Amino acid sequence: MSGPVPRRKLLLVALALIVLALIKAGVAWYWWHNRTDTVAAVELRCPDLAQACALGDSGATLTFVSPPQHSAPFVVEIAGADATPTAGFDMVGMSMGVARYRFVPAGDGRWRARITLPVCVTGSSDWIGSFVVDGHEYRLPFTVGR
C-alpha cells in the first residue's frame, strides 16, 4: 500500500499545471491578436507610392509618406479606415516571419505606421506589403530604393 502523496509533490504538480495553463493562455492571446479575418486578398497596382492608392472600392487609401528603404524606417498612411489597420511585409517568394505592424491614429480619419523592413541576406529590392483594412486584405508589390 502506498501512503499519502507528499505535499512537495502536490505543489510541483500544481505548479506544472499553472505553467501549462499560462502557456495555453499566451498562445490563445497571440492567436487572437494576430489573426486576420479576411477574405481573399485584393492585389493592388500603385505605380507611384507617394500618391494615394485606392484600396479597392472601400473608400480607403494607402500612401507611403516617405519612400521605402532598406535599413531605414519609413511611414505608411491609411486614410478612411474604420478599424485599426495592420500590415506585414515579405520579400517576393520569401516569407520574412510573422512581424505585424499596427497603425496608430493620426487624426482626421488617418492612420500611420512607422515601418522598418526586416533584414534579408539576399539583398533583393522586391517586396510585397500585406495590409489588412476593415477585414479586407490588400497586397501591394513594391521595390525598395537603396
C-alpha positions as CSV (number, residue, x, y, z in Angstrom):
1,M,0.0,0.0,0.0
2,S,1.1,3.5,-0.7
3,G,0.7,6.2,1.8
4,P,-0.4,9.8,1.3
5,V,1.2,11.8,-1.5
6,P,3.9,14.2,-0.1
7,R,2.9,17.8,0.0
8,R,6.0,18.8,-2.1
9,K,4.9,16.5,-5.0
10,L,1.4,18.0,-5.0
11,L,2.9,21.5,-5.1
12,L,5.1,20.6,-8.1
13,V,2.1,19.1,-9.9
14,A,0.0,22.2,-9.2
15,L,2.8,24.5,-10.4
16,A,3.2,22.5,-13.6
17,L,-0.5,22.7,-14.3
18,I,-0.4,26.5,-13.7
19,V,2.5,26.9,-16.1
20,L,0.8,24.9,-18.8
21,A,-2.4,27.0,-18.3
22,L,-0.4,30.2,-18.7
23,I,1.3,28.9,-21.8
24,K,-2.1,27.9,-23.3
25,A,-3.5,31.4,-22.4
26,G,-0.5,33.1,-24.1
27,V,-0.9,31.1,-27.3
28,A,-4.6,31.9,-27.4
29,W,-3.9,35.6,-26.8
30,Y,-1.2,35.6,-29.5
31,W,-3.5,33.9,-32.0
32,W,-6.5,36.2,-31.2
33,H,-4.4,39.4,-31.6
34,N,-2.6,38.2,-34.8
35,R,-5.5,36.6,-36.6
36,T,-6.8,38.1,-39.8
37,D,-10.5,37.5,-40.5
38,T,-10.2,38.4,-44.2
39,V,-11.5,37.3,-47.5
40,A,-9.2,36.6,-50.5
41,A,-6.5,39.3,-50.8
42,V,-7.0,42.1,-53.4
43,E,-3.9,42.7,-55.5
44,L,-3.1,46.4,-55.8
45,R,-1.2,48.2,-58.6
46,C,0.1,51.6,-57.5
47,P,2.9,52.9,-59.7
48,D,3.6,55.9,-57.5
49,L,3.7,55.0,-53.8
50,A,3.8,58.7,-52.8
51,Q,0.3,59.2,-54.3
52,A,-2.9,57.9,-52.6
53,C,-3.6,54.4,-53.8
54,A,-7.3,53.3,-53.6
55,L,-7.9,50.2,-51.5
56,G,-10.5,48.5,-53.8
57,D,-13.9,50.2,-53.6
58,S,-13.7,50.6,-49.8
59,G,-13.1,54.4,-50.0
60,A,-9.9,53.9,-48.0
61,T,-6.5,54.9,-49.5
62,L,-2.9,53.9,-48.8
63,T,0.1,56.3,-49.1
64,F,3.8,55.9,-48.5
65,V,4.5,59.2,-46.7
66,S,8.2,58.6,-47.0
67,P,9.9,56.3,-49.6
68,P,10.5,52.7,-48.5
69,Q,14.2,51.9,-47.9
70,H,16.4,49.1,-46.6
71,S,17.7,49.6,-43.1
72,A,15.8,52.8,-42.5
73,P,12.3,53.4,-41.2
74,F,9.6,54.9,-43.4
75,V,6.0,55.9,-42.8
76,V,2.8,54.5,-44.4
77,E,-0.5,56.2,-44.0
78,I,-4.0,54.7,-44.5
79,A,-7.0,57.1,-44.7
80,G,-10.6,56.2,-44.4
81,A,-10.4,53.0,-42.4
82,D,-12.9,52.4,-39.6
83,A,-10.9,49.9,-37.6
84,T,-7.1,49.8,-36.8
85,P,-5.3,48.6,-39.9
86,T,-2.3,46.2,-39.7
87,A,0.5,45.5,-42.2
88,G,3.1,42.9,-42.8
89,F,5.9,42.7,-45.3
90,D,7.5,39.8,-47.2
91,M,10.0,39.6,-50.0
92,V,8.8,38.2,-53.3
93,G,8.9,34.5,-52.9
94,M,10.3,34.6,-49.3
95,S,8.4,34.8,-46.1
96,M,10.0,37.2,-43.6
97,G,8.3,35.9,-40.4
98,V,5.2,37.0,-38.5
99,A,6.0,40.6,-37.7
100,R,2.9,42.7,-38.0
101,Y,2.7,46.5,-37.7
102,R,-0.4,48.2,-36.1
103,F,-1.3,51.6,-37.3
104,V,-1.9,54.4,-34.8
105,P,-4.5,57.2,-35.2
106,A,-3.1,60.3,-36.9
107,G,-6.3,62.4,-36.8
108,D,-8.8,63.2,-39.4
109,G,-9.6,59.5,-40.1
110,R,-6.0,58.8,-40.9
111,W,-3.8,56.0,-39.5
112,R,0.0,55.9,-39.6
113,A,2.7,53.2,-39.1
114,R,6.4,53.6,-38.9
115,I,7.9,50.6,-40.8
116,T,11.3,49.1,-40.8
117,L,11.7,46.2,-43.2
118,P,13.2,43.0,-42.0
119,V,16.8,42.4,-42.9
120,C,17.4,39.8,-45.6
121,V,20.7,38.5,-46.7
122,T,19.7,38.2,-50.4
123,G,19.6,41.9,-50.8
124,S,16.6,41.8,-53.1
125,S,14.6,45.0,-53.5
126,D,11.3,43.4,-54.4
127,W,8.7,43.3,-51.5
128,I,5.0,42.7,-51.0
129,G,3.1,44.7,-48.4
130,S,0.1,43.0,-46.9
131,F,-2.4,45.5,-45.5
132,V,-5.5,44.4,-43.5
133,V,-8.1,47.2,-43.5
134,D,-11.6,46.8,-42.2
135,G,-11.4,43.0,-42.5
136,H,-10.1,43.0,-46.1
137,E,-6.5,42.2,-47.1
138,Y,-4.7,44.2,-49.8
139,R,-1.4,43.1,-51.2
140,L,0.9,45.7,-52.8
141,P,4.1,44.8,-54.6
142,F,6.8,47.5,-54.5
143,T,10.5,48.0,-54.9
144,V,12.8,49.5,-52.3
145,G,15.3,52.1,-53.1
146,R,18.9,51.8,-51.9
